[in-house]
Amino acid sequence: MCGIIGVTGAADALDVLLDGLERLEYRGYDSAGIALLDHEEIFRARVADGTHSVTTLRKVVKADYRQRAAGIGHVRWATHGHPSEGNAHPHLDCSGRLAIIHNGIVENHSQLAARLIKAGHVMVSETDTEVLGHLVEEQLRRSGGLLEAVRAALAEVRGSFSIAVMSADDPELIVAARRISPLIIGIDGAVSYLASDIPALLGRTRNLLALDDDQIAELRPGSVRVTDLDGQIVEPRQLIVDWDVESAQKGGYDNFMTKEIHEQPRAVADTLAGRVDASGTIVLDQLLLSDEILSGLSKIVVVACGSSFHAGLVAKYAFERWARLPVEVDIASEFRYRDPVLDETCLVVGVSQSGETVDTLQAMRHARESGARVIVVCNVVDSSMAREADGVLYTRAGPEVGVAATKTVVAQIVALELLGLHLAQVRGSLSGAEVAGVLDEMRQLEQLLEETIGRAAAVEEVAEAVAGARDFFFLGRHAGYPTALEGALKLKELSYLHAEGYPGGELKHGPLAVIEPGCVVVAVATGGPLKEKMLANVAEVKARGATVIVLAEDGDDEVAAVADFVISVPAASDLLSPVKDIVPLQQLASYLARSRGLDVDRPRNLAKTVTVE
Ligand code: G6P
């Protein structure tokens, strides 16, 4: 999500930091900051100027910053605390002599903050990162050495991080560490670098090393020493870099969409992170709706557009089954013109990756005026919807550059299903064991997604086989229906081919009339309760000459017998299946677009954020 950079031993440290941050701009960010150190003091500058932050940062730094040889820098994509100068990194400790930058999520930051505040620490930001800084400060008082202090602090941290810490008491030293979030080190002569991503250092050095989980690096000018959490010396991995800057910005993938497809396991893990406490209770602290309000709800209305609408449709099945509440899902642009019946017992849930889509925003405003409780599930902290809603549930997918939504959609489904389980817990409609069972399964989604994404070559073969077709029908039933809709949407957005999504049961009410040889039917027949009925639909379209691709669970021989092509996915329960079933449909759309020579990141006529009606 965020991008980090650090340098020690460079005559042009300020330029290293600013140039590096510029190269991390492709990640998308809302604020930026740097800190340069000498024995006397820390020179810190931070700005929250949206995507202009690095440019503005260049303007505000003063001439004396140039005289420092070591520093750290950060571009932030807000997760904890809104985008502001005060929440931008680097953060300082109470003494003002220790600076820290961080990428990742400290899951137990609330507990750590409570303890530190009790011990007298003063927090001045809303971030989880600042807590980490104070934790290192506390340990520094005990151990006296920055490396030992960071090691001891990290032993207490749950979550993901790549961090870099500096102290004015030893200003040539940077201590950096990682768990889950990536961190690389570069050495070039007497200069040492660190960064979250390769592009930040290209042009400076290609002599790069990668840290593995729970490794800590001590960087001094021209040298690095890496140890594990027990203090044992480890040999960091050498990175072979044959990328140019542009492909490095895409993480080595051909385009942002492919990169973002591969980021889906992380997006799901981060969206779940820290939201279930040790006793198994779901904690959605920014929802700001009391248990009393949630218990008294009479219905839920989901409003959204595009792919977010499809995530909302999946949630309908989950909310109804788990929370036993009636659910309506509306296209936001229709909702506000249909005079919906709402009162304070209705929960209206806006779903939007951007938090800015004007139709969804207006639908939420309309719901508030009608007295309903309004919350939003969105990916951008402090977006218009987040500011106006009574409560927020953030997806933590990180910035999405590709116009066609991928990782934000799977994160939305997971966030909405967490909300469904939370409602079930508060309202007592599921037993503790039932909730725990679903949560266990949700934790496995990260692995299931990895596995599904890893099967791209099989999807590519299917795409090649149907590359000449012009008409695609996606069929699904139950939670497989929104999956089919999303598959059709991705295909039309990216490949400009005709694609429609239908519930399988509607086939006989129209679409069957146009099925003929040359049409491709993609049937989502993963293990939902209506699989048999789905296969009956497959037989109907096959009898009329369509080419049939079936999305089936591993080992499903019944499906293999009726399909022209089978795309196999790992099994999951019906309500969680869409999270990984969407993946091969994203890949199919992307391969078909590529075979037609199209730019998958920027489909014609479409925009990432639609702020006009
Ligand atoms: C645009 C984007 C889609 C997105 C839709 C809704 O059409 O291209 O990817 O699903 O808007 O956007 P939102 O930001 O509200 O989720």
Residues whose N, C-alpha, C, O or C-beta is under 5 A from the ligand:
A	BS01	G6P	C305 G306 S307 S308 V351 S352 Q353 S354 G355 T357 V403 A404 A405 A607 K608 V610
